[in-house]
Amino acid sequence: MSRTLQLDLPDETAMVACGGQIAAALAPGSVVFLEGDLGMGKTTLSRGILRGFGHAGAVKSPTYTLVEPYELPGQNVYHFDLYRLGDPEELEFMGIRDYFSADAICLVEWPERGMGVLPPADIVINIERRGAGRALQLAGQSAQGDEILARLELS
């Protein structure tokens, strides 16, 4: 549970394409934490992941709704944005545990705001500015996370 992968992406197009590659490597039940300052591209990466699963529509940050469900052919993906979460206990009231099932993929922006209530991540993706582009640090946090990163390294 210590596999890491560093990616340097020059622009938004590369970020979306990277999301598609991540989608191809994810497995049902995967939990992905997306970390980084405001404006680093967490939602852009999520859009790429969702496009990788075949979603053709808009992808907006669920900042006010906390979660946006995507029922896609063969895969349910739940995109969370916890930026405006006042207290992690609010997640219990919305039935957070129901979303984290063995057949769903959960993408969580601002996971630190839900600590103590969220399940552990399989992968943590940290996004930082690198010139005009972004640097992504992907870290496996479970055996499944390490397997996902191994598949990414092969792609």
N, C-alpha and C positions, 0 to 999 in steps of 0.2 A: 504494500500500500504506500509506495513512495515514488511511483513513476511520475515524471513531470515532462512537459513538452513546452518549448518556447517558440512562439510564432511572431514574426514581424510582418505586419500588413500595411501596405502603403496608403490605402484609401478605403472609402466606404464600399466600393464594389468588391474589393478583396475581402472585406469583413463579411459581407453577405455570402460570398462564395465559400468562405471558411465555415460559416454557419451550415451551409449545405453539406460540407464534408463531415462536420460534427454530427449532423442528423443521421448520416449514413452509418456512423460508428456507434450511435446510441442503441441501447437495448430497452425493451419494455421494463418499467420499474425504475428507470434512471432518474436520479435527482441531481440537477446541475445548479450550482450557486454561481451567480454572476456578480462580481465585485468590481468596483472602480468608481471614481468620482463622477459627479454629474457631467453629462455630455461626452463620456468616454466611448459610448457605442454599445451599451448593454442591450438596448432595445433593437439596435441594428443587427447585432449578432443573433438575437432571438428571432428576428424576421428571417434571417438566413436559415436558421434551423427549421423554422416553420415552412419556409419555401422548400427546403429539402424533403419535408414530409408531404409536399404536394399542395400546400395552402397557397392560393393565388391572390387572395384578397389583401386588404390592408392589415397591417399589424401595428396597433397602437399600444403605447405603454398603459397598462391598467393601473395607473397611479391612484385614481379615485375609487375604482371598483375593487382593487386589490388583486383580482384574478380575472383572466380572460380565458375561457375554455375554447379549445379548437378540437372539434370532433372530425378527424380526418380519416380517409379510408385506411383501415387497419391499425390506426393509432390515435389515441386521445392524448393531447398535449395541453398542459395547463401552464399558463404564463402568469407569474405573480410579480407584482411590483410593490414592495413593502415600504417604500420611501415615506409615505404619509401615515404609516401605522403608528398610533399613539402608544399602544401597549401590546406586547406579544400575546397577552391573554385574549385580545380581540380576535385572534386567529381561531381560538377554541370556539367562540360564539358563531363563527362562520362555517364551522365544520371542517376545518383544515385537514384533518386526518383522512377524510373521505376522498380527497383529491390524490393523496399519495398511495395509490394502489399498485399492485404488482404488474398491472398492464398499462399504466399511464406513465408518461414522461413529464416531469415537472421542472420548469425553468424558473428560478427565483432570483429576482433583482433585489438588492439591499437585504440579503439574508440575515445580516447581523441584527436587524431590527426585530427579527422573529426568533432569535436564539432562545432556547429553553422550551420552545414549542415545536419548531420545525424538526423533522427527522434529519439525520446526518446526510451530508452530500456524498454522492459518488465521485463527482468532479467539482472542483472549485476553479473557476476561470477568472483571473484577475486581469483587468484591462487598464493599461496606462498609455499616456501620450508618448509617442516616439517621433519627434519631428512633426511632419504633417500627418503621419500615420499613427498606428497603434501597435503596442507590444502586448501580446497575450501570453500569460503564464497559466498553463493548464496543469493541475495537480490532482492525481488520483487520491481518493480518500477511502477507497474500499477495494476489494478484489474486483468487483464489477467495474469500478472506475479505472483501475489499472488495465483491464481488458479493453475498455473503450479507447484509452490512450494508445495501447498497442495497435489497435485497428487503425487509428488515425495515423500513426507513424508509418504504417504500410501503405496508406492511400496516397 
